């Protein structure tokens, strides 16, 4: 057991070292929830190498988030995602924080949902408003509904840029100095009708 723990600790040290050096590293191993926390008993599961939130068999009772156990500041996050179900809504939280004794998370969200939330930047449970909107006329040309898409989320200082399938949807600079520019990453399934949010190939490149 001691040898196994030593090997695990060494591997984690190497991984964190690569991340600090600006290399892109995986933060989901495709098999376990190592490095993540949330309702893994019912709201989230692992299937076919992906994290799946929600269910197509029953309503999603409330917003749920699977979050990293560590915080990040400046980075490029890449996530493949697909949404299934009528009325499905989800998002990727960045620079966020758990609300104590609550199921909600507070912070920036790279949004995704019909009719016009795809590629938008929303402020979840904090200002509760869309901070920057995408151009759906352009996004509809590259968006693959009911199939895999890729979000790229670039956070550098107060500047946040979102892209879906290579198309930049948002370039936002935070005007409020009181807003924290670091925090956890989270994967959301929104409360609502039977639906699923799938996430895989989650990598992060930490920036200076």
FENQUIWO-V790035 format. One record per residue. N is the residue number from 1. D_CENTER is the distance of its C-alpha to the mean C-alpha in whole Angstrom. Layout:
# FENQUIWO-V790035
n=N d_center=D_CENTER
n=N d_center=D_CENTER
This chain:
# FENQUIWO-V790035
n=1 d_center=33
n=2 d_center=34
n=3 d_center=34
n=4 d_center=30
n=5 d_center=29
n=6 d_center=30
n=7 d_center=29
n=8 d_center=25
n=9 d_center=26
n=10 d_center=27
n=11 d_center=24
n=12 d_center=21
n=13 d_center=23
n=14 d_center=24
n=15 d_center=20
n=16 d_center=19
n=17 d_center=22
n=18 d_center=21
n=19 d_center=18
n=20 d_center=20
n=21 d_center=22
n=22 d_center=19
n=23 d_center=19
n=24 d_center=16
n=25 d_center=15
n=26 d_center=13
n=27 d_center=11
n=28 d_center=12
n=29 d_center=15
n=30 d_center=15
n=31 d_center=18
n=32 d_center=17
n=33 d_center=14
n=34 d_center=16
n=35 d_center=14
n=36 d_center=12
n=37 d_center=13
n=38 d_center=13
n=39 d_center=15
n=40 d_center=16
n=41 d_center=19
n=42 d_center=19
n=43 d_center=15
n=44 d_center=13
n=45 d_center=15
n=46 d_center=15
n=47 d_center=17
n=48 d_center=18
n=49 d_center=16
n=50 d_center=13
n=51 d_center=11
n=52 d_center=12
n=53 d_center=12
n=54 d_center=15
n=55 d_center=18
n=56 d_center=21
n=57 d_center=24
n=58 d_center=23
n=59 d_center=22
n=60 d_center=18
n=61 d_center=20
n=62 d_center=17
n=63 d_center=14
n=64 d_center=12
n=65 d_center=9
n=66 d_center=9
n=67 d_center=8
n=68 d_center=9
n=69 d_center=13
n=70 d_center=13
n=71 d_center=13
n=72 d_center=12
n=73 d_center=14
n=74 d_center=15
n=75 d_center=13
n=76 d_center=12
n=77 d_center=8
n=78 d_center=9
n=79 d_center=7
n=80 d_center=10
n=81 d_center=9
n=82 d_center=12
n=83 d_center=13
n=84 d_center=17
n=85 d_center=19
n=86 d_center=21
n=87 d_center=19
n=88 d_center=16
n=89 d_center=13
n=90 d_center=9
n=91 d_center=6
n=92 d_center=3
n=93 d_center=5
n=94 d_center=7
n=95 d_center=10
n=96 d_center=10
n=97 d_center=13
n=98 d_center=14
n=99 d_center=17
n=100 d_center=20
n=101 d_center=21
n=102 d_center=19
n=103 d_center=16
n=104 d_center=14
n=105 d_center=12
n=106 d_center=13
n=107 d_center=11
n=108 d_center=10
n=109 d_center=8
n=110 d_center=7
n=111 d_center=9
n=112 d_center=11
n=113 d_center=14
n=114 d_center=18
n=115 d_center=20
n=116 d_center=18
n=117 d_center=15
n=118 d_center=13
n=119 d_center=12
n=120 d_center=13
n=121 d_center=12
n=122 d_center=12
n=123 d_center=13
n=124 d_center=12
n=125 d_center=16
n=126 d_center=17
n=127 d_center=19
n=128 d_center=17
n=129 d_center=18
n=130 d_center=17
n=131 d_center=17
n=132 d_center=17
n=133 d_center=18
n=134 d_center=18
n=135 d_center=21
n=136 d_center=21
n=137 d_center=24
n=138 d_center=23
n=139 d_center=19
n=140 d_center=21
n=141 d_center=23
n=142 d_center=20
n=143 d_center=18
n=144 d_center=18
n=145 d_center=18
n=146 d_center=18
n=147 d_center=17
n=148 d_center=15
n=149 d_center=13
n=150 d_center=11
n=151 d_center=9
n=152 d_center=10
n=153 d_center=9
n=154 d_center=12
n=155 d_center=13
n=156 d_center=17
n=157 d_center=19
n=158 d_center=18
n=159 d_center=17
n=160 d_center=14
n=161 d_center=14
n=162 d_center=12
n=163 d_center=13
n=164 d_center=13
n=165 d_center=15
n=166 d_center=17
n=167 d_center=18
n=168 d_center=17
n=169 d_center=16
n=170 d_center=16
n=171 d_center=17
n=172 d_center=17
n=173 d_center=19
n=174 d_center=19
n=175 d_center=23
n=176 d_center=23
n=177 d_center=23
n=178 d_center=23
n=179 d_center=19
n=180 d_center=17
n=181 d_center=16
n=182 d_center=14
n=183 d_center=12
n=184 d_center=9
n=185 d_center=6
n=186 d_center=5
n=187 d_center=4
n=188 d_center=7
n=189 d_center=10
n=190 d_center=13
n=191 d_center=16
n=192 d_center=19
n=193 d_center=21
n=194 d_center=20
n=195 d_center=17
n=196 d_center=14
n=197 d_center=11
n=198 d_center=11
n=199 d_center=8
n=200 d_center=10
n=201 d_center=11
n=202 d_center=9
n=203 d_center=11
n=204 d_center=11
n=205 d_center=14
n=206 d_center=15
n=207 d_center=18
n=208 d_center=21
